[in-house]
């Protein structure tokens, strides 16, 4: 009886010791993997802290509205940063979309190359800094707007009277498939780049639209 009990105790002790060894092995592996993951996180934080920050500008057409975010019309960001851009259009303008440019070379950039805007056609969106600009580049985000139609005259003149009347829509520029609308700043740059004159562009509204009195 004593002999059997002794053998059982030895087997129990051996099995317990083996279990502890296996448990210690897996625990050590898990701690090793966790330590490696923590080490990677620390290294990533160090790399981000040492990475350079770049100025990203926001420019809008003068008088077309107000840039609400980022404040001051520019922000200092590092690659991987996410920030909000927001534009409040004036009553005379309608927001169309965001445009990304390198203003040092006046080159338009594709969404996602250097900056990625999640909703390009929303006046408030999040932007992710994807890639550092090359030397000499200046990243700029521009809200593209369109001027709203405005009523310059109406008929009949009497109010509170229901009358049938035709509707005449007049545009301040020729509207055909080949027409391109440029802002004043873009026209100035085109004139400089291609040696153009004012006669190469459509006339201003007062020269194009005839008087409604005629």
ABEGO torsion letter per residue (X at the ends): XAAAAAAAAAAAAAAAAAAAAAAAAAAAAAAAAAAAAAAAAAAAAAAAAABBBBBBBBBBBBGAEBBAOBBGGBBBBBBGBBBBBBBBBBAABBBABBBBBBAAAGBBBBBGAABBBABAABABBBBBBABBBBBGBBBBBBBBBBBBBBBABBOBABBGBBBBBBBBBBBABBBBAABBBBBAAAAAAAAAAAGBBAAABBBBAAAABBBAAX
